[in-house]
């Protein structure tokens, strides 16, 4: 999904109007409106400034903030809040750490994804999902388990 589709949601999640975001980023409000409408493709420096103003890792702009809130927050909370992040994406940092240990696995996955065969990619996804169900997670990078998480009773 495009960042432009979620810009409005991110502004709402952070309590900012488009005008306030414009003031913080130095980007004209009309340019931000054109971006939301798909009429303008901003350079990376502008997208970085938007992420910085919203105080989230740039990679999070590709997702609906409500999804990030669900992953990060306690499902018991009435109004989940986003963490205050001005540092790089913690998920990305973990992937980089694992890549150093499991380079051969990441190389195989990158090769498969680069090839682009939809059937092979789907088969890999199904296999990975099946394997992920078989392992007990040591810990998730966010504070609590996602909604709907089920742990079987230990015997």
ChimeraX attribute file (.defattr): number of C-alpha atoms within 10 A of each C-alpha:
attribute: neighborCount
match mode: 1-to-1
recipient: residues
	/A:1	9
	/A:2	11
	/A:3	18
	/A:4	21
	/A:5	17
	/A:6	18
	/A:7	24
	/A:8	16
	/A:9	17
	/A:10	23
	/A:11	18
	/A:12	13
	/A:13	16
	/A:14	15
	/A:15	12
	/A:16	17
	/A:17	14
	/A:18	18
	/A:19	15
	/A:20	14
	/A:21	20
	/A:22	19
	/A:23	13
	/A:24	15
	/A:25	19
	/A:26	12
	/A:27	16
	/A:28	14
	/A:29	17
	/A:30	12
	/A:31	15
	/A:32	23
	/A:33	18
	/A:34	15
	/A:35	17
	/A:36	18
	/A:37	11
	/A:38	12
	/A:39	11
	/A:40	13
	/A:41	14
	/A:42	14
	/A:43	8
	/A:44	10
	/A:45	9
	/A:46	15
	/A:47	17
	/A:48	17
	/A:49	17
	/A:50	24
	/A:51	20
	/A:52	17
	/A:53	19
	/A:54	24
	/A:55	16
	/A:56	23
	/A:57	18
	/A:58	20
	/A:59	14
	/A:60	16
	/A:61	23
	/A:62	14
	/A:63	17
	/A:64	18
	/A:65	22
	/A:66	15
	/A:67	10
	/A:68	16
	/A:69	19
	/A:70	19
	/A:71	20
	/A:72	20
	/A:73	21
	/A:74	18
	/A:75	16
	/A:76	8
	/A:77	9
	/A:78	8
	/A:79	9
	/A:80	16
	/A:81	17
	/A:82	17
	/A:83	14
	/A:84	10
	/A:85	13
	/A:86	14
	/A:87	11
	/A:88	12
	/A:89	14
	/A:90	13
	/A:91	13
	/A:92	12
	/A:93	11
	/A:94	11
	/A:95	11
	/A:96	13
	/A:97	11
	/A:98	13
	/A:99	14
	/A:100	10
	/A:101	10
	/A:102	11
	/A:103	12
	/A:104	11
	/A:105	12
	/A:106	15
	/A:107	12
	/A:108	11
	/A:109	14
	/A:110	12
	/A:111	11
	/A:112	15
	/A:113	14
	/A:114	10
	/A:115	11
	/A:116	11
	/A:117	10
	/A:118	11
	/A:119	9
	/A:120	13
	/A:121	16
	/A:122	11
	/A:123	11
	/A:124	15
	/A:125	12
	/A:126	12
	/A:127	11
	/A:128	12
	/A:129	11
	/A:130	11
	/A:131	10
	/A:132	11
	/A:133	9
	/A:134	9
	/A:135	8
	/A:136	9
	/A:137	9
	/A:138	6
	/A:139	9
	/A:140	12
	/A:141	12
	/A:142	17
	/A:143	12
	/A:144	15
	/A:145	18
	/A:146	16
	/A:147	12
	/A:148	7
	/A:149	7
	/A:150	8
	/A:151	9
	/A:152	6
	/A:153	5
	/A:154	4
	/A:155	3
